[in-house]
Amino acid sequence: MTEIALVYFSETGTTANAAKKIAKILNVPAIRLEAQVPYTSADLNWNDDSSRANEEQGNPSARPEFKPLKIDNYDTLILGYPTWWGVSPRIIDSFVESLNLMGKTVLPFTTSGSSAPERGVAELRKLLPDTLVLDGKRVNNSSEAELKQWLRSNNIA
Ligand SMILES: Cc1cc2nc3c(=O)[nH]c(=O)nc-3n(C[C@H](O)[C@H](O)[C@H](O)COP(=O)(O)O)c2cc1C
């Protein structure tokens, strides 16, 4: 049986909400990835070129630190994040680079104002050449049935 870990990053609760629905379907814990230095609302202001989130997203090598978290054994990592400037937040890069994902599978999901998931997934694939990064899904308004169908179509659940 496939062992699953479900980890998500969420600053304003939208991705957390989806992560909890997925966790319930799979009966696994939803593990929150948190920044070592919490983001303030000023840090998240995308209208301010010099806000923390904008500076991080503008710098492909930014690697914000995260609080240590405990994940059990897994073959498939289900990874959730908000889309920031078309891609995943740099803290996701920090996190995936800290893992040994060689030979493992990552199933991404995202929430966004409107952006589609593909660019973020393409960036993850570049970062993880030895990992099977499956197509991602934007889950803002996904019903439980839709989430189940998505998981099933990826041979999970
Ligand atoms: C710094 C920043 C950049 C963002 N960039 C985008 C974007 O490029 N496209 C988009 O559709 N939404 C963008 N958003 C909106 C978020 O993706 C959206 O609100 C998301 O659901 C937030 O998830 P959370 O509540 O889990 O943090 C951005 C938000 C922030 C804070």
The ligand as a Tripos MOL2 file, in Angstrom:
@<TRIPOS>MOLECULE
LIG
   31    33     1     0     0
SMALL
NO_CHARGES

@<TRIPOS>ATOM
      1 C1          2.6200   37.3750   -2.2790 C.3       1 LIG1
      2 C2          1.4050   36.8230   -2.9380 C.ar      1 LIG1
      3 C3          1.4000   36.5880   -4.3080 C.ar      1 LIG1
      4 C4          0.2650   36.0540   -4.9330 C.ar      1 LIG1
      5 N1          0.3330   35.7650   -6.2940 N.ar      1 LIG1
      6 C5         -0.7550   35.2250   -6.9080 C.ar      1 LIG1
      7 C6         -0.7070   34.8770   -8.2870 C.ar      1 LIG1
      8 O1          0.3130   35.0200   -8.9690 O.2       1 LIG1
      9 N2         -1.8350   34.3770   -8.8630 N.ar      1 LIG1
     10 C7         -2.9860   34.1900   -8.1700 C.ar      1 LIG1
     11 O2         -3.9560   33.7300   -8.7500 O.2       1 LIG1
     12 N3         -3.0500   34.4820   -6.8310 N.ar      1 LIG1
     13 C8         -1.9630   34.9850   -6.1960 C.ar      1 LIG1
     14 N4         -2.0210   35.2660   -4.8400 N.ar      1 LIG1
     15 C9         -3.2450   34.9260   -4.1000 C.3       1 LIG1
     16 C10        -3.1110   33.5890   -3.3660 C.3       1 LIG1
     17 O3         -2.6520   32.5730   -4.2390 O.3       1 LIG1
     18 C11        -4.4650   33.1070   -2.7970 C.3       1 LIG1
     19 O4         -5.0300   34.1000   -2.0040 O.3       1 LIG1
     20 C12        -4.2780   31.8040   -2.0230 C.3       1 LIG1
     21 O5         -5.4920   31.0750   -2.0310 O.3       1 LIG1
     22 C13        -3.8190   32.0390   -0.5780 C.3       1 LIG1
     23 O6         -3.6740   30.7970    0.0560 O.3       1 LIG1
     24 P1         -3.5730   30.6570    1.6600 P.3       1 LIG1
     25 O7         -4.8370   31.2540    2.2320 O.co2     1 LIG1
     26 O8         -3.5220   29.1830    1.8750 O.co2     1 LIG1
     27 O9         -2.3420   31.3670    2.1090 O.co2     1 LIG1
     28 C14        -0.9070   35.7710   -4.1940 C.ar      1 LIG1
     29 C15        -0.8980   36.0260   -2.7990 C.ar      1 LIG1
     30 C16         0.2350   36.5310   -2.1850 C.ar      1 LIG1
     31 C17         0.2360   36.7510   -0.6990 C.3       1 LIG1
@<TRIPOS>BOND
     1     1     2 1
     2     2     3 ar
     3     2    30 ar
     4     3     4 ar
     5     4     5 ar
     6     4    28 ar
     7     5     6 ar
     8     6     7 ar
     9     6    13 1
    10     7     8 2
    11     7     9 ar
    12     9    10 ar
    13    10    11 2
    14    10    12 ar
    15    12    13 ar
    16    13    14 ar
    17    14    15 1
    18    14    28 ar
    19    15    16 1
    20    16    17 1
    21    16    18 1
    22    18    19 1
    23    18    20 1
    24    20    21 1
    25    20    22 1
    26    22    23 1
    27    23    24 1
    28    24    25 2
    29    24    26 1
    30    24    27 1
    31    28    29 ar
    32    29    30 ar
    33    30    31 1
@<TRIPOS>SUBSTRUCTURE
     1 LIG1         1 GROUP 0 **** ****
